[in-house]
Amino acid sequence: MSSSESDPFEYDHDLETPHANQPNCRLESNRVEHDDRPDEYAITPVDIESGILSTWIAVEADDVLDLDDWR
C-alpha cells in the first residue's frame, strides 16, 4: 500500500458526538424463533415514537458468532 492510500478499516479517531438534530437511538437484539425456517437474530430500535417506521436488521441465528468466542 502506498503512502497516499489508507486502510478504510483502520479507524483510530474518537467517535463524534451526534449533531443536535440527529436522533439518539438505542438498539436491542432479540432471537426470533421460527417453526418453518431458521431462527433469526434481529436488531431493532428501542424507544421509537408510535407510527414512525423503523428498520430491523435480521440475520439467521446460525450465522451469528459470540464476540468473546470469536476473539
Predicted model as a PDB file, atoms N, CA, C, CB and O in Angstrom, pLDDT in the B-factor column:
MODEL        1                                                                  
ATOM      1  N   MET A   1       0.848  -1.164   0.000  1.00 48.00           N  
ATOM      2  CA  MET A   1       0.000   0.000   0.000  1.00 48.00           C  
ATOM      3  C   MET A   1       0.893   1.225   0.000  1.00 48.00           C  
ATOM      4  CB  MET A   1      -0.964  -0.001   1.211  1.00 48.00           C  
ATOM      5  O   MET A   1       1.824   1.323   0.799  1.00 48.00           O  
ATOM      6  N   SER A   2       0.611   2.145  -0.885  1.00 50.00           N  
ATOM      7  CA  SER A   2       1.435   3.344  -0.965  1.00 50.00           C  
ATOM      8  C   SER A   2       1.077   4.317   0.149  1.00 50.00           C  
ATOM      9  CB  SER A   2       1.271   4.017  -2.330  1.00 50.00           C  
ATOM     10  O   SER A   2       0.051   4.171   0.814  1.00 50.00           O  
ATOM     11  N   SER A   3       1.935   5.305   0.344  1.00 50.00           N  
ATOM     12  CA  SER A   3       1.704   6.261   1.421  1.00 50.00           C  
ATOM     13  C   SER A   3       0.481   7.144   1.149  1.00 50.00           C  
ATOM     14  CB  SER A   3       2.940   7.130   1.617  1.00 50.00           C  
ATOM     15  O   SER A   3      -0.042   7.759   2.078  1.00 50.00           O  
ATOM     16  N   SER A   4       0.014   7.222  -0.109  1.00 54.00           N  
ATOM     17  CA  SER A   4      -1.156   8.033  -0.410  1.00 54.00           C  
ATOM     18  C   SER A   4      -2.460   7.270  -0.175  1.00 54.00           C  
ATOM     19  CB  SER A   4      -1.093   8.518  -1.846  1.00 54.00           C  
ATOM     20  O   SER A   4      -3.536   7.866  -0.134  1.00 54.00           O  
ATOM     21  N   GLU A   5      -2.358   5.952  -0.020  1.00 64.00           N  
ATOM     22  CA  GLU A   5      -3.545   5.143   0.232  1.00 64.00           C  
ATOM     23  C   GLU A   5      -3.709   4.945   1.738  1.00 64.00           C  
ATOM     24  CB  GLU A   5      -3.450   3.771  -0.498  1.00 64.00           C  
ATOM     25  O   GLU A   5      -2.741   4.999   2.496  1.00 64.00           O  
ATOM     26  N   SER A   6      -4.940   4.719   2.147  1.00 64.00           N  
ATOM     27  CA  SER A   6      -5.169   4.425   3.559  1.00 64.00           C  
ATOM     28  C   SER A   6      -6.074   3.209   3.669  1.00 64.00           C  
ATOM     29  CB  SER A   6      -5.790   5.646   4.294  1.00 64.00           C  
ATOM     30  O   SER A   6      -6.850   2.904   2.764  1.00 64.00           O  
ATOM     31  N   ASP A   7      -5.961   2.541   4.771  1.00 62.00           N  
ATOM     32  CA  ASP A   7      -6.777   1.371   5.020  1.00 62.00           C  
ATOM     33  C   ASP A   7      -8.115   1.835   5.599  1.00 62.00           C  
ATOM     34  CB  ASP A   7      -6.056   0.373   5.982  1.00 62.00           C  
ATOM     35  O   ASP A   7      -8.131   2.442   6.670  1.00 62.00           O  
ATOM     36  N   PRO A   8      -9.251   1.565   4.916  1.00 62.00           N  
ATOM     37  CA  PRO A   8     -10.534   2.055   5.418  1.00 62.00           C  
ATOM     38  C   PRO A   8     -10.953   1.394   6.726  1.00 62.00           C  
ATOM     39  CB  PRO A   8     -11.604   1.835   4.382  1.00 62.00           C  
ATOM     40  O   PRO A   8     -11.873   1.878   7.386  1.00 62.00           O  
ATOM     41  N   PHE A   9     -10.299   0.297   7.117  1.00 63.00           N  
ATOM     42  CA  PHE A   9     -10.663  -0.387   8.347  1.00 63.00           C  
ATOM     43  C   PHE A   9      -9.817   0.048   9.537  1.00 63.00           C  
ATOM     44  CB  PHE A   9     -10.540  -1.871   8.157  1.00 63.00           C  
ATOM     45  O   PHE A   9     -10.065  -0.385  10.663  1.00 63.00           O  
ATOM     46  N   GLU A  10      -8.842   0.885   9.307  1.00 66.00           N  
ATOM     47  CA  GLU A  10      -8.041   1.419  10.404  1.00 66.00           C  
ATOM     48  C   GLU A  10      -8.666   2.728  10.854  1.00 66.00           C  
ATOM     49  CB  GLU A  10      -6.551   1.624   9.980  1.00 66.00           C  
ATOM     50  O   GLU A  10      -8.401   3.782  10.275  1.00 66.00           O  
ATOM     51  N   TYR A  11      -9.487   2.660  11.876  1.00 61.00           N  
ATOM     52  CA  TYR A  11     -10.173   3.847  12.376  1.00 61.00           C  
ATOM     53  C   TYR A  11      -9.646   4.144  13.762  1.00 61.00           C  
ATOM     54  CB  TYR A  11     -11.721   3.652  12.395  1.00 61.00           C  
ATOM     55  O   TYR A  11      -9.998   3.470  14.731  1.00 61.00           O  
ATOM     56  N   ASP A  12      -8.807   5.146  13.853  1.00 62.00           N  
ATOM     57  CA  ASP A  12      -8.192   5.460  15.139  1.00 62.00           C  
ATOM     58  C   ASP A  12      -8.664   6.805  15.696  1.00 62.00           C  
ATOM     59  CB  ASP A  12      -6.681   5.464  15.001  1.00 62.00           C  
ATOM     60  O   ASP A  12      -8.026   7.372  16.583  1.00 62.00           O  
ATOM     61  N   HIS A  13      -9.776   7.308  15.176  1.00 62.00           N  
ATOM     62  CA  HIS A  13     -10.299   8.589  15.626  1.00 62.00           C  
ATOM     63  C   HIS A  13     -11.325   8.371  16.735  1.00 62.00           C  
ATOM     64  CB  HIS A  13     -10.925   9.365  14.451  1.00 62.00           C  
ATOM     65  O   HIS A  13     -11.954   7.316  16.814  1.00 62.00           O  
ATOM     66  N   ASP A  14     -11.482   9.366  17.574  1.00 67.00           N  
ATOM     67  CA  ASP A  14     -12.531   9.309  18.583  1.00 67.00           C  
ATOM     68  C   ASP A  14     -13.889   9.383  17.892  1.00 67.00           C  
ATOM     69  CB  ASP A  14     -12.372  10.457  19.621  1.00 67.00           C  
ATOM     70  O   ASP A  14     -14.033  10.031  16.855  1.00 67.00           O  
ATOM     71  N   LEU A  15     -14.875   8.718  18.471  1.00 67.00           N  
ATOM     72  CA  LEU A  15     -16.213   8.804  17.916  1.00 67.00           C  
ATOM     73  C   LEU A  15     -16.753  10.209  18.102  1.00 67.00           C  
ATOM     74  CB  LEU A  15     -17.146   7.773  18.570  1.00 67.00           C  
ATOM     75  O   LEU A  15     -16.522  10.847  19.130  1.00 67.00           O  
ATOM     76  N   GLU A  16     -17.471  10.682  17.100  1.00 71.00           N  
ATOM     77  CA  GLU A  16     -18.021  12.025  17.158  1.00 71.00           C  
ATOM     78  C   GLU A  16     -19.382  12.011  17.843  1.00 71.00           C  
ATOM     79  CB  GLU A  16     -18.135  12.623  15.751  1.00 71.00           C  
ATOM     80  O   GLU A  16     -20.143  11.051  17.720  1.00 71.00           O  
ATOM     81  N   THR A  17     -19.673  13.078  18.560  1.00 73.00           N  
ATOM     82  CA  THR A  17     -20.977  13.241  19.167  1.00 73.00           C  
ATOM     83  C   THR A  17     -21.978  13.555  18.064  1.00 73.00           C  
ATOM     84  CB  THR A  17     -20.960  14.357  20.250  1.00 73.00           C  
ATOM     85  O   THR A  17     -21.688  14.377  17.195  1.00 73.00           O  
ATOM     86  N   PRO A  18     -23.157  12.917  18.074  1.00 70.00           N  
ATOM     87  CA  PRO A  18     -24.149  13.218  17.034  1.00 70.00           C  
ATOM     88  C   PRO A  18     -24.563  14.682  17.077  1.00 70.00           C  
ATOM     89  CB  PRO A  18     -25.383  12.321  17.194  1.00 70.00           C  
ATOM     90  O   PRO A  18     -24.539  15.321  18.130  1.00 70.00           O  
ATOM     91  N   HIS A  19     -24.942  15.200  15.917  1.00 75.00           N  
ATOM     92  CA  HIS A  19     -25.456  16.565  15.855  1.00 75.00           C  
ATOM     93  C   HIS A  19     -26.773  16.643  16.615  1.00 75.00           C  
ATOM     94  CB  HIS A  19     -25.644  17.025  14.385  1.00 75.00           C  
ATOM     95  O   HIS A  19     -27.437  15.625  16.809  1.00 75.00           O  
ATOM     96  N   ALA A  20     -27.152  17.829  17.042  1.00 77.00           N  
ATOM     97  CA  ALA A  20     -28.356  18.014  17.854  1.00 77.00           C  
ATOM     98  C   ALA A  20     -29.619  17.544  17.143  1.00 77.00           C  
ATOM     99  CB  ALA A  20     -28.502  19.470  18.234  1.00 77.00           C  
ATOM    100  O   ALA A  20     -30.565  17.111  17.801  1.00 77.00           O  
ATOM    101  N   ASN A  21     -29.656  17.619  15.809  1.00 78.00           N  
ATOM    102  CA  ASN A  21     -30.861  17.233  15.081  1.00 78.00           C  
ATOM    103  C   ASN A  21     -30.885  15.751  14.703  1.00 78.00           C  
ATOM    104  CB  ASN A  21     -30.990  18.071  13.837  1.00 78.00           C  
ATOM    105  O   ASN A  21     -31.840  15.297  14.073  1.00 78.00           O  
ATOM    106  N   GLN A  22     -29.862  14.995  15.072  1.00 72.00           N  
ATOM    107  CA  GLN A  22     -29.849  13.566  14.795  1.00 72.00           C  
ATOM    108  C   GLN A  22     -30.519  12.811  15.934  1.00 72.00           C  
ATOM    109  CB  GLN A  22     -28.408  13.063  14.585  1.00 72.00           C  
ATOM    110  O   GLN A  22     -30.311  13.131  17.105  1.00 72.00           O  
ATOM    111  N   PRO A  23     -31.330  11.800  15.587  1.00 66.00           N  
ATOM    112  CA  PRO A  23     -31.965  11.034  16.661  1.00 66.00           C  
ATOM    113  C   PRO A  23     -30.933  10.231  17.437  1.00 66.00           C  
ATOM    114  CB  PRO A  23     -33.039  10.099  16.093  1.00 66.00           C  
ATOM    115  O   PRO A  23     -29.969   9.723  16.865  1.00 66.00           O  
ATOM    116  N   ASN A  24     -31.140  10.122  18.729  1.00 68.00           N  
ATOM    117  CA  ASN A  24     -30.280   9.310  19.581  1.00 68.00           C  
ATOM    118  C   ASN A  24     -31.017   8.002  19.805  1.00 68.00           C  
ATOM    119  CB  ASN A  24     -29.937  10.033  20.948  1.00 68.00           C  
ATOM    120  O   ASN A  24     -31.935   7.935  20.621  1.00 68.00           O  
ATOM    121  N   CYS A  25     -30.627   6.983  19.098  1.00 71.00           N  
ATOM    122  CA  CYS A  25     -31.384   5.745  19.046  1.00 71.00           C  
ATOM    123  C   CYS A  25     -30.650   4.641  19.792  1.00 71.00           C  
ATOM    124  CB  CYS A  25     -31.639   5.332  17.595  1.00 71.00           C  
ATOM    125  O   CYS A  25     -29.468   4.398  19.548  1.00 71.00           O  
ATOM    126  N   ARG A  26     -31.359   3.968  20.712  1.00 79.00           N  
ATOM    127  CA  ARG A  26     -30.802   2.798  21.377  1.00 79.00           C  
ATOM    128  C   ARG A  26     -31.265   1.563  20.622  1.00 79.00           C  
ATOM    129  CB  ARG A  26     -31.229   2.737  22.882  1.00 79.00           C  
ATOM    130  O   ARG A  26     -32.361   1.545  20.060  1.00 79.00           O  
ATOM    131  N   LEU A  27     -30.434   0.538  20.610  1.00 82.00           N  
ATOM    132  CA  LEU A  27     -30.759  -0.693  19.907  1.00 82.00           C  
ATOM    133  C   LEU A  27     -30.786  -1.859  20.875  1.00 82.00           C  
ATOM    134  CB  LEU A  27     -29.757  -0.957  18.783  1.00 82.00           C  
ATOM    135  O   LEU A  27     -30.119  -1.835  21.910  1.00 82.00           O  
ATOM    136  N   GLU A  28     -31.562  -2.880  20.534  1.00 85.00           N  
ATOM    137  CA  GLU A  28     -31.555  -4.121  21.292  1.00 85.00           C  
ATOM    138  C   GLU A  28     -31.579  -5.278  20.307  1.00 85.00           C  
ATOM    139  CB  GLU A  28     -32.761  -4.193  22.277  1.00 85.00           C  
ATOM    140  O   GLU A  28     -31.998  -5.120  19.160  1.00 85.00           O  
ATOM    141  N   SER A  29     -31.127  -6.441  20.760  1.00 84.00           N  
ATOM    142  CA  SER A  29     -31.159  -7.614  19.888  1.00 84.00           C  
ATOM    143  C   SER A  29     -32.036  -8.685  20.528  1.00 84.00           C  
ATOM    144  CB  SER A  29     -29.722  -8.158  19.627  1.00 84.00           C  
ATOM    145  O   SER A  29     -32.078  -8.834  21.749  1.00 84.00           O  
ATOM    146  N   ASN A  30     -32.726  -9.416  19.679  1.00 85.00           N  
ATOM    147  CA  ASN A  30     -33.623 -10.474  20.139  1.00 85.00           C  
ATOM    148  C   ASN A  30     -33.504 -11.666  19.205  1.00 85.00           C  
ATOM    149  CB  ASN A  30     -35.092  -9.975  20.208  1.00 85.00           C  
ATOM    150  O   ASN A  30     -33.287 -11.508  18.004  1.00 85.00           O  
ATOM    151  N   ARG A  31     -33.646 -12.846  19.760  1.00 86.00           N  
ATOM    152  CA  ARG A  31     -33.705 -14.060  18.948  1.00 86.00           C  
ATOM    153  C   ARG A  31     -35.163 -14.265  18.551  1.00 86.00           C  
ATOM    154  CB  ARG A  31     -33.135 -15.315  19.726  1.00 86.00           C  
ATOM    155  O   ARG A  31     -36.049 -14.282  19.405  1.00 86.00           O  
ATOM    156  N   VAL A  32     -35.404 -14.418  17.259  1.00 87.00           N  
ATOM    157  CA  VAL A  32     -36.739 -14.642  16.730  1.00 87.00           C  
ATOM    158  C   VAL A  32     -36.810 -16.102  16.294  1.00 87.00           C  
ATOM    159  CB  VAL A  32     -37.066 -13.663  15.538  1.00 87.00           C  
ATOM    160  O   VAL A  32     -36.131 -16.506  15.350  1.00 87.00           O  
ATOM    161  N   GLU A  33     -37.631 -16.889  16.980  1.00 91.00           N  
ATOM    162  CA  GLU A  33     -37.714 -18.318  16.688  1.00 91.00           C  
ATOM    163  C   GLU A  33     -38.815 -18.581  15.666  1.00 91.00           C  
ATOM    164  CB  GLU A  33     -37.971 -19.126  17.978  1.00 91.00           C  
ATOM    165  O   GLU A  33     -39.914 -18.035  15.764  1.00 91.00           O  
ATOM    166  N   HIS A  34     -38.500 -19.433  14.678  1.00 91.00           N  
ATOM    167  CA  HIS A  34     -39.447 -19.791  13.631  1.00 91.00           C  
ATOM    168  C   HIS A  34     -39.598 -21.311  13.593  1.00 91.00           C  
ATOM    169  CB  HIS A  34     -38.984 -19.244  12.251  1.00 91.00           C  
ATOM    170  O   HIS A  34     -38.628 -22.038  13.810  1.00 91.00           O  
ATOM    171  N   ASP A  35     -40.802 -21.788  13.319  1.00 95.00           N  
ATOM    172  CA  ASP A  35     -41.036 -23.226  13.178  1.00 95.00           C  
ATOM    173  C   ASP A  35     -40.702 -23.723  11.771  1.00 95.00           C  
ATOM    174  CB  ASP A  35     -42.488 -23.556  13.510  1.00 95.00           C  
ATOM    175  O   ASP A  35     -40.299 -24.873  11.598  1.00 95.00           O  
ATOM    176  N   ASP A  36     -40.867 -22.864  10.774  1.00 95.00           N  
ATOM    177  CA  ASP A  36     -40.765 -23.293   9.386  1.00 95.00           C  
ATOM    178  C   ASP A  36     -39.511 -22.822   8.654  1.00 95.00           C  
ATOM    179  CB  ASP A  36     -41.948 -22.822   8.653  1.00 95.00           C  
ATOM    180  O   ASP A  36     -39.364 -23.071   7.457  1.00 95.00           O  
ATOM    181  N   ARG A  37     -38.620 -22.154   9.350  1.00 91.00           N  
ATOM    182  CA  ARG A  37     -37.360 -21.671   8.751  1.00 91.00           C  
ATOM    183  C   ARG A  37     -36.357 -21.422   9.870  1.00 91.00           C  
ATOM    184  CB  ARG A  37     -37.589 -20.360   7.905  1.00 91.00           C  
ATOM    185  O   ARG A  37     -36.719 -21.469  11.046  1.00 91.00           O  
ATOM    186  N   PRO A  38     -35.094 -21.156   9.517  1.00 90.00           N  
ATOM    187  CA  PRO A  38     -34.089 -20.943  10.578  1.00 90.00           C  
ATOM    188  C   PRO A  38     -34.432 -19.763  11.482  1.00 90.00           C  
ATOM    189  CB  PRO A  38     -32.716 -20.719   9.959  1.00 90.00           C  
ATOM    190  O   PRO A  38     -34.992 -18.762  11.034  1.00 90.00           O  
ATOM    191  N   ASP A  39     -34.087 -19.897  12.763  1.00 91.00           N  
ATOM    192  CA  ASP A  39     -34.259 -18.789  13.699  1.00 91.00           C  
ATOM    193  C   ASP A  39     -33.386 -17.625  13.264  1.00 91.00           C  
ATOM    194  CB  ASP A  39     -33.912 -19.221  15.146  1.00 91.00           C  
ATOM    195  O   ASP A  39     -32.417 -17.801  12.526  1.00 91.00           O  
ATOM    196  N   GLU A  40     -33.743 -16.426  13.734  1.00 90.00           N  
ATOM    197  CA  GLU A  40     -33.001 -15.221  13.371  1.00 90.00           C  
ATOM    198  C   GLU A  40     -32.661 -14.419  14.623  1.00 90.00           C  
ATOM    199  CB  GLU A  40     -33.811 -14.357  12.380  1.00 90.00           C  
ATOM    200  O   GLU A  40     -33.314 -14.545  15.659  1.00 90.00           O  
ATOM    201  N   TYR A  41     -31.629 -13.594  14.503  1.00 87.00           N  
ATOM    202  CA  TYR A  41     -31.375 -12.546  15.477  1.00 87.00           C  
ATOM    203  C   TYR A  41     -31.756 -11.245  14.798  1.00 87.00           C  
ATOM    204  CB  TYR A  41     -29.873 -12.538  15.972  1.00 87.00           C  
ATOM    205  O   TYR A  41     -31.362 -10.996  13.658  1.00 87.00           O  
ATOM    206  N   ALA A  42     -32.519 -10.416  15.490  1.00 87.00           N  
ATOM    207  CA  ALA A  42     -32.954  -9.141  14.936  1.00 87.00           C  
ATOM    208  C   ALA A  42     -32.449  -8.015  15.825  1.00 87.00           C  
ATOM    209  CB  ALA A  42     -34.499  -9.088  14.801  1.00 87.00           C  
ATOM    210  O   ALA A  42     -32.513  -8.098  17.052  1.00 87.00           O  
ATOM    211  N   ILE A  43     -31.951  -6.972  15.194  1.00 85.00           N  
ATOM    212  CA  ILE A  43     -31.522  -5.761  15.900  1.00 85.00           C  
ATOM    213  C   ILE A  43     -32.571  -4.707  15.597  1.00 85.00           C  
ATOM    214  CB  ILE A  43     -30.065  -5.287  15.461  1.00 85.00           C  
ATOM    215  O   ILE A  43     -32.829  -4.386  14.437  1.00 85.00           O  
ATOM    216  N   THR A  44     -33.169  -4.175  16.647  1.00 82.00           N  
ATOM    217  CA  THR A  44     -34.273  -3.243  16.490  1.00 82.00           C  
ATOM    218  C   THR A  44     -34.047  -2.002  17.336  1.00 82.00           C  
ATOM    219  CB  THR A  44     -35.594  -3.907  16.865  1.00 82.00           C  
ATOM    220  O   THR A  44     -33.375  -2.065  18.365  1.00 82.00           O  
ATOM    221  N   PRO A  45     -34.605  -0.871  16.910  1.00 82.00           N  
ATOM    222  CA  PRO A  45     -34.509   0.340  17.735  1.00 82.00           C  
ATOM    223  C   PRO A  45     -35.440   0.248  18.938  1.00 82.00           C  
ATOM    224  CB  PRO A  45     -34.844   1.594  16.900  1.00 82.00           C  
ATOM    225  O   PRO A  45     -36.478  -0.411  18.891  1.00 82.00           O  
ATOM    226  N   VAL A  46     -35.051   0.915  20.007  1.00 80.00           N  
ATOM    227  CA  VAL A  46     -35.844   0.985  21.231  1.00 80.00           C  
ATOM    228  C   VAL A  46     -36.298   2.435  21.379  1.00 80.00           C  
ATOM    229  CB  VAL A  46     -35.021   0.496  22.498  1.00 80.00           C  
ATOM    230  O   VAL A  46     -35.621   3.354  20.918  1.00 80.00           O  
ATOM    231  N   ASP A  47     -37.425   2.630  22.012  1.00 74.00           N  
ATOM    232  CA  ASP A  47     -37.911   3.992  22.309  1.00 74.00           C  
ATOM    233  C   ASP A  47     -38.214   4.807  21.057  1.00 74.00           C  
ATOM    234  CB  ASP A  47     -36.888   4.732  23.144  1.00 74.00           C  
ATOM    235  O   ASP A  47     -37.893   5.994  21.003  1.00 74.00           O  
ATOM    236  N   ILE A  48     -38.831   4.186  20.048  1.00 72.00           N  
ATOM    237  CA  ILE A  48     -39.234   4.984  18.900  1.00 72.00           C  
ATOM    238  C   ILE A  48     -40.678   5.425  19.099  1.00 72.00           C  
ATOM    239  CB  ILE A  48     -39.068   4.186  17.573  1.00 72.00           C  
ATOM    240  O   ILE A  48     -41.455   4.756  19.780  1.00 72.00           O  
ATOM    241  N   GLU A  49     -41.025   6.545  18.504  1.00 72.00           N  
ATOM    242  CA  GLU A  49     -42.377   7.068  18.645  1.00 72.00           C  
ATOM    243  C   GLU A  49     -43.355   6.200  17.864  1.00 72.00           C  
ATOM    244  CB  GLU A  49     -42.450   8.530  18.166  1.00 72.00           C  
ATOM    245  O   GLU A  49     -43.006   5.633  16.828  1.00 72.00           O  
ATOM    246  N   SER A  50     -44.545   6.105  18.355  1.00 72.00           N  
ATOM    247  CA  SER A  50     -45.586   5.331  17.695  1.00 72.00           C  
ATOM    248  C   SER A  50     -45.853   5.897  16.300  1.00 72.00           C  
ATOM    249  CB  SER A  50     -46.880   5.329  18.537  1.00 72.00           C  
ATOM    250  O   SER A  50     -45.929   7.112  16.119  1.00 72.00           O  
ATOM    251  N   GLY A  51     -45.992   5.018  15.335  1.00 72.00           N  
ATOM    252  CA  GLY A  51     -46.298   5.441  13.969  1.00 72.00           C  
ATOM    253  C   GLY A  51     -45.085   5.763  13.123  1.00 72.00           C  
ATOM    254  O   GLY A  51     -45.231   6.061  11.938  1.00 72.00           O  
ATOM    255  N   ILE A  52     -43.886   5.714  13.699  1.00 72.00           N  
ATOM    256  CA  ILE A  52     -42.675   6.001  12.934  1.00 72.00           C  
ATOM    257  C   ILE A  52     -42.112   4.690  12.416  1.00 72.00           C  
ATOM    258  CB  ILE A  52     -41.620   6.758  13.800  1.00 72.00           C  
ATOM    259  O   ILE A  52     -41.927   3.741  13.177  1.00 72.00           O  
ATOM    260  N   LEU A  53     -41.840   4.639  11.113  1.00 68.00           N  
ATOM    261  CA  LEU A  53     -41.263   3.441  10.530  1.00 68.00           C  
ATOM    262  C   LEU A  53     -39.822   3.283  10.998  1.00 68.00           C  
ATOM    263  CB  LEU A  53     -41.335   3.493   8.994  1.00 68.00           C  
ATOM    264  O   LEU A  53     -39.108   4.267  11.186  1.00 68.00           O  
ATOM    265  N   SER A  54     -39.411   2.056  11.179  1.00 72.00           N  
ATOM    266  CA  SER A  54     -38.031   1.791  11.583  1.00 72.00           C  
ATOM    267  C   SER A  54     -37.496   0.627  10.774  1.00 72.00           C  
ATOM    268  CB  SER A  54     -37.935   1.493  13.104  1.00 72.00           C  
ATOM    269  O   SER A  54     -38.261  -0.111  10.153  1.00 72.00           O  
ATOM    270  N   THR A  55     -36.205   0.468  10.781  1.00 71.00           N  
ATOM    271  CA  THR A  55     -35.557  -0.613  10.057  1.00 71.00           C  
ATOM    272  C   THR A  55     -35.078  -1.651  11.040  1.00 71.00           C  
ATOM    273  CB  THR A  55     -34.391  -0.093   9.203  1.00 71.00           C  
ATOM    274  O   THR A  55     -34.459  -1.328  12.054  1.00 71.00           O  
ATOM    275  N   TRP A  56     -35.364  -2.890  10.736  1.00 78.00           N  
ATOM    276  CA  TRP A  56     -34.868  -4.011  11.519  1.00 78.00           C  
ATOM    277  C   TRP A  56     -33.757  -4.662  10.723  1.00 78.00           C  
ATOM    278  CB  TRP A  56     -36.003  -5.033  11.858  1.00 78.00           C  
ATOM    279  O   TRP A  56     -33.863  -4.789   9.503  1.00 78.00           O  
ATOM    280  N   ILE A  57     -32.707  -5.071  11.386  1.00 82.00           N  
ATOM    281  CA  ILE A  57     -31.640  -5.846  10.767  1.00 82.00           C  
ATOM    282  C   ILE A  57     -31.776  -7.254  11.321  1.00 82.00           C  
ATOM    283  CB  ILE A  57     -30.203  -5.231  11.054  1.00 82.00           C  
ATOM    284  O   ILE A  57     -31.770  -7.452  12.536  1.00 82.00           O  
ATOM    285  N   ALA A  58     -31.899  -8.232  10.433  1.00 84.00           N  
ATOM    286  CA  ALA A  58     -32.067  -9.612  10.889  1.00 84.00           C  
ATOM    287  C   ALA A  58     -31.107 -10.524  10.135  1.00 84.00           C  
ATOM    288  CB  ALA A  58     -33.532 -10.084  10.695  1.00 84.00           C  
ATOM    289  O   ALA A  58     -30.897 -10.372   8.931  1.00 84.00           O  
ATOM    290  N   VAL A  59     -30.528 -11.472  10.865  1.00 84.00           N  
ATOM    291  CA  VAL A  59     -29.645 -12.481  10.260  1.00 84.00           C  
ATOM    292  C   VAL A  59     -30.025 -13.838  10.829  1.00 84.00           C  
ATOM    293  CB  VAL A  59     -28.124 -12.161  10.531  1.00 84.00           C  
ATOM    294  O   VAL A  59     -30.564 -13.938  11.932  1.00 84.00           O  
ATOM    295  N   GLU A  60     -29.735 -14.886  10.057  1.00 85.00           N  
ATOM    296  CA  GLU A  60     -30.003 -16.225  10.557  1.00 85.00           C  
ATOM    297  C   GLU A  60     -29.130 -16.491  11.780  1.00 85.00           C  
ATOM    298  CB  GLU A  60     -29.751 -17.287   9.457  1.00 85.00           C  
ATOM    299  O   GLU A  60     -27.949 -16.143  11.802  1.00 85.00           O  
ATOM    300  N   ALA A  61     -29.723 -17.108  12.787  1.00 83.00           N  
ATOM    301  CA  ALA A  61     -29.031 -17.333  14.060  1.00 83.00           C  
ATOM    302  C   ALA A  61     -27.757 -18.154  13.886  1.00 83.00           C  
ATOM    303  CB  ALA A  61     -29.960 -18.031  15.041  1.00 83.00           C  
ATOM    304  O   ALA A  61     -26.793 -17.949  14.624  1.00 83.00           O  
ATOM    305  N   ASP A  62     -27.731 -19.076  12.932  1.00 81.00           N  
ATOM    306  CA  ASP A  62     -26.533 -19.899  12.714  1.00 81.00           C  
ATOM    307  C   ASP A  62     -25.357 -19.078  12.187  1.00 81.00           C  
ATOM    308  CB  ASP A  62     -26.846 -21.029  11.740  1.00 81.00           C  
ATOM    309  O   ASP A  62     -24.213 -19.527  12.260  1.00 81.00           O  
ATOM    310  N   ASP A  63     -25.622 -17.884  11.657  1.00 82.00           N  
ATOM    311  CA  ASP A  63     -24.568 -17.029  11.121  1.00 82.00           C  
ATOM    312  C   ASP A  63     -23.992 -16.069  12.152  1.00 82.00           C  
ATOM    313  CB  ASP A  63     -25.095 -16.250   9.956  1.00 82.00           C  
ATOM    314  O   ASP A  63     -23.080 -15.304  11.840  1.00 82.00           O  
ATOM    315  N   VAL A  64     -24.513 -16.099  13.375  1.00 78.00           N  
ATOM    316  CA  VAL A  64     -24.083 -15.177  14.426  1.00 78.00           C  
ATOM    317  C   VAL A  64     -23.030 -15.855  15.291  1.00 78.00           C  
ATOM    318  CB  VAL A  64     -25.288 -14.714  15.291  1.00 78.00           C  
ATOM    319  O   VAL A  64     -23.186 -17.010  15.687  1.00 78.00           O  
ATOM    320  N   LEU A  65     -21.958 -15.126  15.581  1.00 76.00           N  
ATOM    321  CA  LEU A  65     -20.893 -15.622  16.451  1.00 76.00           C  
ATOM    322  C   LEU A  65     -20.870 -14.820  17.732  1.00 76.00           C  
ATOM    323  CB  LEU A  65     -19.524 -15.554  15.748  1.00 76.00           C  
ATOM    324  O   LEU A  65     -21.084 -13.608  17.709  1.00 76.00           O  
ATOM    325  N   ASP A  66     -20.618 -15.466  18.830  1.00 76.00           N  
ATOM    326  CA  ASP A  66     -20.415 -14.769  20.091  1.00 76.00           C  
ATOM    327  C   ASP A  66     -19.092 -14.017  20.013  1.00 76.00           C  
ATOM    328  CB  ASP A  66     -20.430 -15.761  21.297  1.00 76.00           C  
ATOM    329  O   ASP A  66     -18.070 -14.594  19.640  1.00 76.00           O  
ATOM    330  N   LEU A  67     -19.105 -12.754  20.356  1.00 72.00           N  
ATOM    331  CA  LEU A  67     -17.913 -11.922  20.221  1.00 72.00           C  
ATOM    332  C   LEU A  67     -16.737 -12.478  21.018  1.00 72.00           C  
ATOM    333  CB  LEU A  67     -18.214 -10.504  20.668  1.00 72.00           C  
ATOM    334  O   LEU A  67     -15.612 -12.488  20.518  1.00 72.00           O  
ATOM    335  N   ASP A  68     -16.972 -12.939  22.247  1.00 79.00           N  
ATOM    336  CA  ASP A  68     -15.878 -13.490  23.063  1.00 79.00           C  
ATOM    337  C   ASP A  68     -15.319 -14.762  22.436  1.00 79.00           C  
ATOM    338  CB  ASP A  68     -16.365 -13.781  24.499  1.00 79.00           C  
ATOM    339  O   ASP A  68     -14.108 -14.981  22.458  1.00 79.00           O  
ATOM    340  N   ASP A  69     -16.190 -15.604  21.876  1.00 77.00           N  
ATOM    341  CA  ASP A  69     -15.718 -16.825  21.212  1.00 77.00           C  
ATOM    342  C   ASP A  69     -14.921 -16.495  19.957  1.00 77.00           C  
ATOM    343  CB  ASP A  69     -16.900 -17.734  20.856  1.00 77.00           C  
ATOM    344  O   ASP A  69     -13.933 -17.165  19.655  1.00 77.00           O  
ATOM    345  N   TRP A  70     -15.340 -15.480  19.232  1.00 71.00           N  
ATOM    346  CA  TRP A  70     -14.667 -15.093  18.007  1.00 71.00           C  
ATOM    347  C   TRP A  70     -13.251 -14.592  18.266  1.00 71.00           C  
ATOM    348  CB  TRP A  70     -15.466 -14.033  17.293  1.00 71.00           C  
ATOM    349  O   TRP A  70     -12.334 -14.874  17.496  1.00 71.00           O  
ATOM    350  N   ARG A  71     -13.082 -13.849  19.354  1.00 68.00           N  
ATOM    351  CA  ARG A  71     -11.771 -13.285  19.672  1.00 68.00           C  
ATOM    352  C   ARG A  71     -10.833 -14.397  20.019  1.00 68.00           C  
ATOM    353  CB  ARG A  71     -11.854 -12.271  20.822  1.00 68.00           C  
ATOM    354  O   ARG A  71      -9.666 -14.148  20.322  1.00 68.00           O  
TER     355      ARG A  71                                                      
ENDMDL                                                                          
END                                                                             
